[in-house]
Amino acid sequence: MAVAWGRAKRALATRLCIGVPARQRAIDTDDAPPGTETAETSSSVQEERAESTSVSMRRLTSSGSRRSQKLCAICLGGMRSGHGQALFTAECSHKFHFHCISSNVKHGNLICPICRAEWKELPGAQPADVNHGRARVNPLNWPQDDGHMAVIRRLSHTYSGNLQEHLAVFRAPEAGLFNDDEHIIELQSDTTDDHNAITGAVEIKTYPEFPAIQQSVTQEVFAILIHLKAPKSLHSVSSRAPLDLVTVLDVSGSMAGTKIALLKHAMSFVIQTLGPNDRLSVIAFSSSARRLFPLRRMTSTGRQQALQAVSSLVASGGTNIADGLKKGAKVIEDRRLKNPVCSIILLSDGQDTYTLPSSDRAQLNYSALIPTSILPGTGHHVQIHTFGFGSDHDSAAMHAIAEISSGTFSFIDAEGSIQDGFAQCIGGLLSVVVKEMRLGIECVDDGMLLTSIKSGGYPSQVAENGRSGSVDIGDLYADEERGFLVTLHVPAARGQSVLIKPSCTYQDAVTMESIQVQGEDVIIQRPAQFVDCKMSPEVEREWHRVQATEDMSAARAAAEEGAFAQAVSILEGRRRILQSQAAHSSDGQCLALITELREMQERVESRQRYEESGRAFMLAGLSSHSWQRATARGDSTELTTHIHTYQTPSMVDMLQRSQILVPSISEMLNRSPTVTPSRRSPHRSSRPARPTKSFSGRLP
C-alpha cells in the first residue's frame, strides 16, 4: 500500500496540476541555474479560439519529471525558451511561466506547487543584487490590468511558518458588499421556445395499492403511489438554465498534501465544466474565510482566472465552517443579478472548533453554522450540498447543514473520488428544469380522508379536515423522478370509488413560466363479491424503500447510543426481507438496497468502524433516500456499483467525463481503508457505460 501511495504522490506532482485551457505544444526548454529568474520578451496569452461549451477531456501526460520540465505545472502550457515567454526558475530547480507564478504569489502562495519547498527568493521588483549577482525582473514594464502581476518580495526573516499570516488574499481588506458580480447574458426568446417544444411537462402517474375493494369493506389504510418525472434535458448549454455556484472550500492545515492537490484538480474539472453563462465564486476558509473572487462568468478568460486563483490555495490554520458559509451566503445575498439556478457546495475534512463547543457534541445546535438569511422560507434560500472529506470530518454537522438547507450530504470516503463526487453533483445542478414545484392532493368522493403522506425530507401537510394535502418539492433535475406514498381512509361504496386527484404547479427553469399539470383521477372498482387482488408492484416497491429508510434511521439511532449489535440486527432483519422479495423478482431497487444495507452492517459492527466511516456512510445514505437524490458514499460513484440509486442521465454523463481524466492516478488514490478492495473494479478506465437506474426507474 505504501508503494502505491508513493507512486500516487509522485504522480500528483506532475499530473494533477490545475489545467488552464491552452493549446500550446510542449517544447524542450533550456535549464537555468537554480535560484535565477529569466526575463524574456513578453507576449500576451492568446484566449481560446472559441468559447467551447463542452468539457476538455485532454489526458495529462505521464512521462515523469523530465516531461514535466516542458510544461508549466500551473497552467499546463508549453514553456519555450527564447520565443517571447518570460520564465522563472525557482531555488528548487522547477520552472514556471513568470505570469503564472506571479499570480500564485499574488494570492499568497509562497511554496513550490510541485515539490512544496518553501521559497526564500521570489520574482520581484527590486533592483539587481550586486552581491549575489542575481538579475531581477522589473514587473513595472509588464501589463498590470490583467490581475496577474504582483510585486513579489523577499520573504521576511521573521516568517513564522503560519501561511495564513502571509497570504495576501487573507490580509487584504475585503469589501463590505459583494455586489460586484459579473453581468449575466439573457437567453434568447427562440431558445426558450425551443426548450418548451422539446422537453414537455412533468409527468404524473398514480398507482393504487389494489385495483378493487369489496363494496361492503371500509379500508382504514389504503396506499396510493404518486409518481412524478421531470422533463428530459436537451443536453445544450444554450437551452438549459444558467447556474450561480458558490463553492466553500476547507483549506485548513489538515488538507495539506494530497488532499489539497486533489481538491484543486476537482475544482479544475468543475471550472472547465461550467459554461459561459454560468457564474462561479470561490470561498476559501480555515481559521477565517475569504472570497477568492466574485461571481464570475466562466468564459475562457473567467475560467483561466478562476483556475489560477484555485491553484494558489495553500492549506494552513484551523476549521471555521460557519465563517465560510457566512461569506458564501453574503455572495448570494449581495449579488445584483441572479441566474435561475443557485447553489452552494461546501467541502470540509474537519470539525468546526470556532462556533461549536468541543464538549458534549451530541447536543450541539448545528443550525448555528448556517446563516439564517439563506434558510428555507427566506428570500435568499439556497440549497447547500455538503461533502465530508476523509474520516476526520464532522459528518453530523455536514449532514445537518445539508438537511436544514434542503441540500444533500455526500461522504468522500476514498480521497481519489472527490472529483467524481463533485461531478455527480454538478451534473444535476447543470440540468435543473423545474423550480418551486408543489404537489397537490385533493380527495374526490365523500368520506375519503387523506391520513398521511410519506414525503421523506420534503415538507408536507394534510388539511385538518383530511380532504387535501400538499408536498413542497422545489427543484428537479432533468429526468429526475419522485415517488410519494399517500394513505387514505376509504369508506364502503358501490360501483366505483374516485379516491384522489393529484396536480402539480412549478416554474420552468429557463422561461420562468408558471405551469400547472393535472393528473388523472384515481379510481378503483367496488364489486359486491370478495376479490382476491395482488398488491401493485410499484406500491410494494415503494413500501420497501420507505421501510428500509426507516430501519436505516433506527439503526443509526441505536449506534449513536452504543448499541452496535442492535444496529446490526435491525439492518440484518430488513436485508433478509428484501432478499426474500428479490428471490421472486430481479428488482433493481431491492438489489441496490440489499447491497447498501450489507455495507452499513459492516460499518456499524463496532465503535471503531462506526466512528471511522459508519456514521458518515449511513448519513449520506439517509440523505439520498430522504430527498430521493443521488449522493456519493462508498463506491456509489463507480460505474459498476449497485449503489447508484437516483442518478440521472446528466449525472452519469458527468461521471463518465470525470473518470476519463487521469484514470491511473484515480485508481491508486481511490482505495480507502474503510472499503473492501475486492469490491472495486480493477480497471476504472475500461468500465462500460451503464443505463441509469432509480427507485422509480422501472415504472412503465
C-alpha positions in Angstrom: 0.0 0.0 0.0 2.9 2.4 0.9 4.4 1.8 -2.5 1.1 2.7 -4.2 0.8 5.9 -2.1 4.3 6.8 -3.1 3.6 6.4 -6.7 0.4 8.4 -6.3 2.1 11.3 -4.6 4.9 11.4 -7.2 2.2 11.4 -9.9 0.4 14.3 -8.2 3.5 16.4 -8.6 3.5 16.0 -12.4 -0.1 15.2 -13.4 -2.7 16.7 -11.1 -1.9 20.3 -11.7 -4.6 22.8 -12.5 -5.2 22.9 -16.2 -5.8 26.2 -17.9 -7.2 25.8 -21.4 -4.2 26.2 -23.6 -3.3 24.9 -26.9 0.5 25.4 -27.0 2.7 22.5 -27.9 5.2 21.5 -25.1 8.7 22.1 -26.3 12.0 21.4 -24.5 13.4 24.3 -22.6 16.9 25.2 -21.7 17.7 24.7 -18.0 18.6 27.7 -16.0 20.7 27.7 -12.8 18.7 27.3 -9.6 17.7 30.4 -7.9 17.7 32.6 -11.0 14.9 34.4 -12.8 15.0 34.7 -16.6 13.3 37.6 -18.3 12.3 37.4 -22.0 10.1 39.3 -24.3 6.5 39.3 -23.0 3.7 38.1 -25.2 0.0 38.1 -24.4 -1.5 34.8 -23.8 -4.0 34.0 -26.5 -7.5 33.2 -25.4 -9.2 30.1 -26.8 -10.4 30.5 -30.4 -14.0 29.9 -29.3 -15.8 29.5 -26.1 -16.4 25.8 -26.3 -19.4 24.6 -24.4 -18.0 21.1 -24.0 -15.5 20.0 -21.4 -12.0 19.5 -22.4 -11.1 15.9 -21.8 -7.4 16.1 -22.7 -5.4 13.4 -20.9 -2.4 14.6 -18.9 1.0 13.1 -19.8 2.7 10.5 -17.6 6.3 10.6 -18.6 7.7 11.8 -15.2 9.8 14.7 -14.2 11.7 15.0 -17.5 8.4 15.6 -19.3 7.1 18.0 -16.6 10.1 20.3 -17.3 8.5 21.1 -20.7 5.2 22.2 -19.1 4.3 24.9 -16.7 2.9 23.0 -13.7 0.4 25.8 -13.1 -1.3 26.2 -16.5 0.0 23.1 -18.3 1.1 25.3 -21.2 4.3 24.7 -23.0 7.5 26.6 -22.0 9.8 27.7 -24.8 13.0 29.5 -24.1 13.7 32.5 -26.4 10.3 32.6 -28.0 8.6 35.5 -26.3 7.9 33.9 -23.0 9.2 35.0 -19.5 10.2 32.1 -17.4 11.0 31.8 -13.7 13.3 29.1 -12.3 13.0 28.6 -8.5 15.6 27.6 -6.0 14.3 24.0 -6.2 15.0 24.0 -9.9 11.4 23.9 -11.0 10.5 26.2 -13.8 7.2 28.1 -14.5 5.8 30.9 -16.7 6.5 34.2 -15.0 2.9 35.4 -15.2 1.6 32.1 -13.7 4.0 32.1 -10.7 3.4 35.8 -10.1 -0.3 35.2 -9.9 0.4 32.4 -7.4 2.4 34.7 -5.2 -0.1 37.5 -5.5 -2.6 35.1 -3.8 0.0 34.4 -1.1 1.3 31.0 -2.3 4.9 31.0 -1.1 5.8 27.4 -1.8 6.6 25.4 -4.9 3.4 24.0 -6.5 5.4 20.8 -7.4 7.7 19.9 -4.5 6.1 22.2 -1.9 9.6 23.6 -0.9 9.4 26.9 0.9 10.9 29.7 -1.2 13.2 32.4 0.2 13.7 34.2 -3.1 10.8 35.2 -5.3 10.5 37.2 -8.6 10.3 40.8 -7.5 10.6 44.5 -8.5 13.8 45.0 -6.6 16.9 46.1 -8.5 19.7 43.7 -9.3 21.5 42.3 -6.3 25.2 43.0 -6.9 26.4 41.0 -4.0 24.6 37.9 -5.2 24.8 38.5 -8.9 21.1 37.9 -9.5 19.2 39.7 -12.2 15.7 40.6 -11.1 12.7 41.1 -13.4 11.1 44.5 -13.1 7.4 44.0 -13.4 6.7 47.7 -14.0 7.2 47.1 -17.7 4.6 44.4 -17.7 0.8 45.0 -18.2 -0.8 45.5 -14.9 -4.5 45.4 -15.8 -4.9 41.7 -16.1 -4.6 41.0 -12.4 -1.7 38.6 -13.0 1.2 40.8 -12.0 2.1 41.5 -8.4 5.1 42.9 -6.7 6.9 39.9 -5.3 9.2 40.5 -2.4 11.9 38.7 -0.4 10.4 36.8 2.4 10.7 38.3 5.8 13.2 36.9 8.2 10.5 36.9 10.8 8.4 34.4 8.8 6.5 32.4 11.5 5.6 29.4 9.4 1.9 30.2 9.6 1.0 30.7 6.0 -2.3 32.4 6.8 -0.4 35.4 8.2 1.4 35.8 4.9 -1.4 35.0 2.4 -2.2 38.2 0.5 -5.8 37.1 -0.1 -6.3 36.8 3.7 -4.6 40.1 4.6 -6.1 42.5 2.1 -9.1 44.4 3.2 -12.4 42.9 2.0 -15.3 44.9 0.5 -18.3 45.4 2.8 -20.7 44.5 0.0 -20.3 41.6 -2.5 -22.3 43.4 -5.2 -19.5 43.2 -7.8 -20.9 40.1 -9.5 -20.4 39.9 -13.3 -23.3 40.7 -15.6 -25.3 37.8 -17.0 -26.5 37.1 -20.5 -30.2 37.0 -21.2 -31.4 33.9 -23.0 -32.9 34.5 -26.5 -36.6 34.0 -27.0 -36.1 31.5 -29.8 -34.1 29.4 -27.4 -36.8 29.3 -24.7 -39.5 28.5 -27.3 -37.4 25.6 -28.5 -36.9 24.5 -24.9 -40.7 24.3 -24.3 -41.4 22.5 -27.5 -38.9 19.7 -26.8 -38.8 19.0 -23.1 -42.6 18.8 -22.4 -44.1 18.9 -18.9 -43.8 17.0 -15.7 -45.4 13.6 -15.9 -47.8 12.4 -13.1 -48.7 8.8 -12.7 -50.6 7.1 -9.9 -50.7 3.5 -8.7 -53.4 2.4 -6.2 -52.5 -0.4 -3.8 -55.3 -2.6 -5.1 -57.5 -2.2 -8.2 -60.7 -3.2 -6.3 -62.1 -3.3 -2.8 -65.3 -5.2 -1.9 -68.1 -2.7 -1.7 -69.0 -3.5 1.9 -65.4 -3.1 3.2 -64.1 0.1 4.8 -60.3 0.3 4.3 -58.6 2.3 7.1 -55.2 2.4 5.4 -55.2 2.3 1.6 -52.0 3.3 -0.1 -51.5 5.2 -3.4 -48.2 5.9 -5.1 -47.9 9.2 -6.8 -45.0 9.2 -9.2 -43.6 12.3 -10.8 -41.0 12.6 -13.6 -39.3 15.7 -14.7 -38.9 16.6 -18.4 -35.9 15.4 -20.4 -32.8 17.5 -20.9 -31.7 18.9 -24.2 -28.0 18.5 -23.4 -27.3 22.0 -24.6 -25.7 24.9 -22.8 -27.7 27.5 -24.6 -31.0 25.8 -23.7 -30.6 25.0 -20.1 -30.9 27.2 -17.0 -27.7 29.1 -16.1 -26.2 28.4 -12.7 -24.8 30.7 -9.9 -22.5 28.4 -7.9 -20.6 29.3 -4.8 -18.0 26.7 -3.6 -17.0 27.0 0.1 -13.7 25.1 0.4 -11.8 24.0 3.5 -8.1 24.8 3.3 -7.2 24.2 6.9 -3.9 22.5 7.8 -5.4 19.0 7.7 -5.9 19.5 3.9 -2.2 19.8 3.2 -0.5 17.4 0.8 -2.6 15.0 -1.3 -5.9 16.4 -0.2 -5.4 19.9 -1.4 -3.9 18.7 -4.6 -7.0 16.5 -5.3 -9.3 19.4 -4.3 -7.6 21.7 -6.9 -7.9 19.0 -9.5 -11.6 18.5 -8.7 -12.2 22.3 -8.8 -10.4 22.4 -12.2 -12.9 19.9 -13.5 -15.8 22.0 -12.2 -14.4 25.2 -13.6 -13.9 23.7 -17.1 -17.4 22.1 -17.0 -19.3 25.3 -16.3 -20.5 27.1 -19.4 -20.0 30.8 -20.3 -23.5 31.7 -18.9 -22.7 30.1 -15.5 -21.1 32.1 -12.8 -18.8 30.9 -10.1 -17.4 32.3 -6.8 -14.9 30.5 -4.6 -14.7 31.0 -0.8 -11.7 29.5 1.0 -11.8 29.1 4.7 -9.5 27.9 7.5 -9.3 29.9 10.8 -11.2 32.6 8.9 -12.8 32.8 5.4 -12.0 34.8 2.4 -13.7 35.2 -1.0 -11.1 34.5 -3.7 -13.1 36.2 -6.5 -16.7 37.4 -7.0 -19.4 35.7 -9.1 -17.7 35.5 -12.4 -18.9 34.1 -15.7 -17.0 31.0 -16.9 -15.9 32.4 -20.2 -12.4 31.4 -21.4 -11.0 34.4 -19.6 -13.1 33.7 -16.5 -12.0 30.1 -16.4 -8.3 31.0 -16.6 -8.6 33.5 -13.8 -10.6 31.0 -11.7 -8.1 28.3 -12.3 -5.2 30.5 -11.3 -6.9 31.6 -8.1 -7.7 27.9 -7.1 -4.1 26.9 -7.9 -2.9 29.4 -5.3 -4.7 27.7 -2.4 -2.5 26.7 0.5 -3.5 24.5 3.4 -3.0 26.1 6.8 -4.8 27.0 10.0 -8.0 25.8 11.7 -11.5 25.0 10.6 -14.2 27.7 10.7 -17.1 26.3 8.7 -19.5 29.0 10.0 -17.3 31.8 8.7 -17.0 30.1 5.3 -20.8 29.7 5.0 -21.3 33.3 6.2 -19.1 34.6 3.3 -20.8 32.2 0.8 -24.3 33.5 1.9 -23.1 37.1 1.6 -22.2 36.4 -2.1 -25.7 35.1 -2.7 -27.4 38.0 -0.8 -25.4 40.9 -2.2 -25.4 39.9 -5.9 -27.1 42.4 -8.1 -28.3 39.9 -10.7 -29.5 36.3 -10.4 -29.2 33.3 -12.6 -32.3 31.0 -12.4 -30.4 28.2 -10.6 -28.3 28.9 -7.5 -26.4 26.5 -5.1 -23.6 26.3 -2.6 -21.2 23.4 -2.4 -19.4 23.0 0.9 -16.4 20.7 1.4 -14.6 20.1 4.7 -12.4 17.4 6.2 -12.5 18.6 9.8 -14.7 19.9 12.7 -15.6 23.5 13.3 -14.0 24.4 16.6 -14.7 28.2 16.4 -18.5 28.1 16.5 -19.4 24.8 18.2 -18.2 23.9 21.7 -15.9 20.8 21.7 -17.7 19.2 24.6 -21.0 17.3 24.5 -21.2 17.3 20.7 -24.3 15.1 20.8 -26.4 18.1 22.0 -25.0 20.6 19.5 -27.2 23.0 17.6 -25.8 22.7 14.1 -28.2 25.3 12.7 -25.8 27.9 14.3 -23.4 27.1 11.4 -25.9 28.3 8.7 -26.7 32.0 8.1 -30.4 32.5 8.7 -30.7 34.6 5.5 -30.4 31.5 3.3 -32.7 29.2 5.2 -35.9 27.9 3.6 -38.7 30.4 3.7 -36.4 33.4 3.2 -35.9 35.4 0.1 -32.4 34.2 -0.4 -32.9 30.5 0.3 -30.3 28.3 -1.4 -29.5 24.6 -1.1 -26.2 23.7 0.4 -24.7 20.4 -0.9 -22.1 19.3 1.6 -19.1 16.9 1.1 -17.4 15.3 4.1 -13.8 14.6 3.0 -12.0 11.7 4.7 -12.5 10.0 8.1 -12.0 13.0 10.4 -14.8 15.3 9.2 -17.8 16.1 11.3 -20.4 14.1 9.4 -23.2 15.0 11.8 -22.6 18.7 11.2 -22.3 18.4 7.4 -25.4 16.3 7.3 -27.3 18.8 9.4 -26.2 21.7 7.2 -27.5 19.9 4.1 -30.7 18.7 5.8 -31.6 22.2 7.1 -30.9 23.8 3.8 -32.7 21.1 1.7 -29.4 20.0 0.2 -27.6 16.7 0.1 -24.7 15.3 2.1 -22.1 13.2 0.4 -19.3 11.2 2.1 -16.0 11.2 0.2 -14.6 8.0 1.7 -11.7 7.4 -0.7 -9.7 10.6 -1.3 -9.4 9.9 -5.0 -13.1 10.0 -5.6 -13.6 13.7 -4.7 -13.7 14.8 -8.3 -16.4 12.1 -9.0 -18.4 13.4 -6.1 -18.3 16.9 -7.5 -19.0 15.7 -11.0 -22.2 13.9 -9.9 -23.4 17.0 -8.1 -22.6 19.4 -10.9 -24.3 17.1 -13.4 -27.5 17.6 -11.5 -27.1 21.4 -11.0 -26.5 21.9 -14.7 -29.7 20.1 -15.6 -32.3 21.8 -13.5 -35.6 22.0 -15.5 -38.2 22.6 -12.7 -38.3 25.1 -9.9 -40.5 25.6 -6.9 -42.6 22.5 -7.6 -45.6 21.8 -5.4 -47.6 18.6 -5.4 -51.3 19.0 -4.5 -53.7 16.1 -3.5 -57.5 16.5 -3.4 -59.9 13.8 -2.1 -62.9 13.4 -4.5 -65.7 11.2 -3.2 -67.4 11.9 0.0 -66.0 10.1 3.0 -62.5 9.9 1.5 -59.9 11.1 4.0 -56.2 11.7 3.5 -54.4 10.3 6.5 -50.6 10.5 5.8 -48.0 11.5 3.2 -44.7 9.6 3.1 -42.6 12.5 1.8 -39.2 11.9 3.3 -37.3 15.2 3.8 -39.8 17.2 1.8 -42.2 19.4 3.8 -45.7 18.1 3.6 -49.0 18.9 5.2 -52.5 17.3 5.5 -55.5 19.6 5.9 -57.3 19.4 9.3 -60.4 18.0 7.6 -58.4 15.4 5.8 -59.7 16.4 2.4 -56.5 17.7 0.9 -52.7 17.7 1.3 -49.5 19.0 -0.4 -45.8 18.4 -0.7 -43.2 21.2 -1.4 -40.7 19.6 -3.7 -38.6 22.5 -5.0 -36.2 21.9 -7.9 -36.0 18.9 -10.1 -33.2 17.9 -12.4 -33.9 16.7 -15.9 -35.3 13.1 -16.0 -35.4 13.1 -12.2 -38.2 11.1 -10.5 -40.0 11.4 -7.2 -42.3 8.9 -5.6 -44.7 9.7 -2.7 -46.9 7.2 -0.8 -50.2 8.6 0.5 -52.6 6.7 2.7 -56.4 7.2 2.7 -59.4 6.1 4.7 -61.7 4.6 2.1 -65.3 4.1 3.2 -67.7 1.5 1.9 -69.3 2.3 -1.5 -70.9 0.7 -4.6 -69.9 0.7 -8.2 -66.6 2.5 -8.1 -64.8 5.0 -5.9 -63.0 8.1 -7.1 -60.2 8.4 -4.5 -58.0 11.4 -5.2 -57.0 13.8 -8.0 -53.3 14.9 -7.9 -51.9 18.0 -9.5 -48.6 20.0 -9.5 -47.5 23.5 -10.1 -44.0 24.7 -10.9 -41.9 27.2 -12.8 -40.0 26.3 -16.0 -36.3 26.9 -15.0 -35.5 28.5 -18.3 -38.5 30.7 -19.1 -39.7 31.1 -15.5 -43.2 30.5 -16.8 -45.7 29.1 -14.2 -47.0 25.7 -15.3 -49.8 23.6 -13.8 -50.3 19.9 -14.6 -53.4 18.0 -13.7 -53.2 14.3 -13.0 -55.9 11.8 -13.7 -58.4 10.7 -11.1 -57.5 7.6 -9.1 -60.4 5.2 -9.5 -61.0 1.7 -8.0 -63.8 -0.8 -8.5 -66.2 -1.8 -5.7 -67.6 -5.2 -6.6 -70.2 -6.9 -4.4 -68.2 -10.1 -4.0 -64.8 -10.5 -2.5 -62.0 -10.0 -5.0 -58.5 -11.6 -4.4 -56.2 -8.9 -5.8 -52.4 -8.7 -5.7 -50.8 -5.6 -4.4 -49.5 -3.2 -7.1 -45.7 -4.0 -7.6 -45.0 -0.3 -7.8 -46.6 0.4 -4.4 -44.9 -2.7 -2.9 -41.6 -1.5 -4.1 -42.1 2.0 -2.6 -43.2 0.5 0.7 -39.9 -1.5 0.8 -37.9 1.7 0.1 -39.7 3.7 2.8 -39.4 0.9 5.4 -35.7 0.3 4.6 -35.1 4.0 5.1 -36.9 3.9 8.4 -34.8 1.0 9.5 -31.6 2.7 8.5 -32.6 5.7 10.7 -33.4 3.3 13.6 -30.0 1.5 13.2 -28.2 4.8 13.3 -30.0 5.9 16.4 -29.0 2.6 18.1 -25.4 3.0 17.0 -25.3 6.6 18.5 -26.4 5.0 21.8 -23.6 2.5 21.5 -25.9 -0.4 20.8 -24.0 -1.7 17.8 -25.3 -5.3 18.0 -28.8 -3.9 17.9 -28.0 -1.7 14.9 -26.6 -4.7 13.0 -29.7 -6.7 13.9 -32.1 -4.0 12.6 -30.2 -3.8 9.3 -29.9 -7.6 9.0 -33.7 -8.1 9.5 -34.5 -5.6 6.8 -31.9 -7.1 4.5 -33.5 -10.6 4.8 -36.9 -9.3 4.0 -35.6 -7.7 0.8 -33.6 -10.8 -0.1 -36.8 -12.8 0.1 -38.5 -10.2 -2.1 -35.6 -10.3 -4.6 -35.8 -14.1 -4.9 -39.2 -13.7 -6.6 -38.2 -10.9 -8.9 -34.9 -9.4 -10.1 -35.9 -5.9 -9.0 -33.0 -3.5 -9.2 -34.2 -1.4 -6.3 -34.2 -4.4 -4.0 -30.7 -5.4 -5.1 -29.4 -1.9 -4.5 -31.0 -1.7 -1.0 -29.6 -5.1 -0.1 -26.1 -4.0 -1.2 -26.4 -0.8 0.8 -27.7 -2.5 3.9 -24.9 -5.0 3.8 -22.3 -2.2 3.6 -23.9 -0.4 6.5 -23.8 -3.6 8.6 -20.1 -3.9 8.1 -19.5 -0.3 9.0 -21.6 -0.4 12.2 -20.4 -3.6 13.7 -18.0 -1.9 16.2 -17.5 1.6 17.7 -14.2 2.0 15.8 -15.8 1.1 12.4 -18.8 3.4 13.1 -16.7 6.4 14.2 -14.2 5.8 11.3 -16.8 5.7 8.5 -20.1 4.1 9.5 -21.7 7.3 10.7 -20.8 9.2 7.6 -21.8 6.4 5.3 -25.2 6.0 7.0 -25.9 9.7 7.0 -25.1 10.0 3.3 -27.4 7.1 2.6 -30.2 8.7 4.6 -29.7 12.0 2.8 -30.0 10.2 -0.5 -33.2 8.4 0.4 -34.7 11.3 2.2 -34.5 13.6 -0.9 -34.6 10.8 -3.5 -31.5 12.3 -5.0 -28.1 10.8 -5.7 -25.3 11.3 -3.2 -21.7 10.0 -3.0 -20.9 7.3 -0.4 -18.5 4.4 -0.6 -18.2 3.4 -4.2 -21.6 4.8 -5.2 -20.0 6.9 -8.0 -18.3 3.9 -9.6 -19.8 3.0 -12.9 -20.2 -0.7 -11.9 -21.5 -0.3 -8.4 -25.0 -1.4 -7.3 -25.4 1.7 -5.0 -26.2 4.3 -7.7 -29.9 5.0 -7.0 -31.5 8.2 -8.1 -28.7 9.0 -10.6 -30.0 10.9 -13.7 -28.6 10.6 -17.2 -26.9 14.0 -16.8 -25.1 12.8 -13.6 -23.9 9.6 -15.3 -22.7 11.6 -18.3 -20.7 13.9 -16.0 -19.3 10.9 -14.1 -18.1 9.3 -17.3 -16.4 12.6 -18.2 -14.7 12.8 -14.8 -13.5 9.2 -14.8 -11.8 9.5 -18.2 -9.4 12.0 -16.7 -6.2 10.6 -15.2 -7.7 7.1 -14.5 -4.4 5.6 -13.3 -3.9 8.1 -10.6 -7.6 7.8 -9.6 -7.1 4.0 -9.2 -4.1 4.5 -6.9 -5.9 7.1 -4.7 -9.4 5.7 -4.8 -8.6 2.9 -2.4 -9.9 3.6 1.1 -9.0 1.6 4.2 -12.7 1.6 5.1 -13.8 0.0 1.8 -13.2 -3.6 0.9 -10.7 -3.5 -2.0 -12.3 -6.5 -3.7 -15.5 -4.6 -4.3 -13.8 -2.1 -6.6 -13.2 -2.8 -10.2 -9.5 -3.0 -11.0 -9.8 -1.0 -14.2 -11.8 2.2 -14.0 -10.9 3.3 -17.5 -12.3 0.2 -19.1 -15.7 0.2 -17.3 -18.6 0.1 -19.7 -21.2 2.8 -19.6 -24.4 1.8 -17.9 -28.0 3.0 -18.1 -29.3 5.0 -15.1 -31.4 3.4 -12.5 -33.6 4.9 -9.9 -36.1 3.5 -7.4 -38.8 4.6 -9.6 -37.0 3.7 -12.8 -38.9 0.6 -13.5 -42.3 2.2 -13.7 -43.8 1.9 -17.1 
